[in-house]
Amino acid sequence: QVQLVESGGGLVQPGESLSVSCAASGSLFSVLNMAWYRQTPGNQRNLVALISGDGRTNYADFVKDRFTISRDNAKNTVYLQIASLKPEDTAVYYCNADILTTTGLANYWGQGTQVTVSS
């Protein structure tokens, strides 16, 4: 019923910028925290950035300079802008959100969107 759908991933060259988005849909009352994670094969799924319902943000130390998380509450959408992409940014980027529905508060994951940085 409730879905998180990521979009915007793709193949980009080093130094380029990219924005990915994640939209929450379905029967929901509100979307609280939203976050982006990324994962590469053999590695943990790591938090990249988080944004609260009122716009407060937290970033992983190593990505703060190039990554910007934002949200559009009217669209229940979270965005991640990545500047100056590096090959090591290559990963599947996952959206995560705390969503309040009729059954209560639950955490949801999107299906992930692949970001590949390569020449």
Secondary structure as UniProt FT lines:
FT   STRAND          3..7
FT   STRAND          10..12
FT   TURN            14..15
FT   STRAND          18..25
FT   STRAND          30..39
FT   TURN            41..42
FT   STRAND          46..51
FT   TURN            53..54
FT   STRAND          57..59
FT   TURN            61..66
FT   STRAND          67..72
FT   HELIX           73..75
FT   STRAND          77..82
FT   HELIX           87..89
FT   STRAND          91..101
FT   TURN            102..103
FT   STRAND          104..109
FT   STRAND          113..117
//
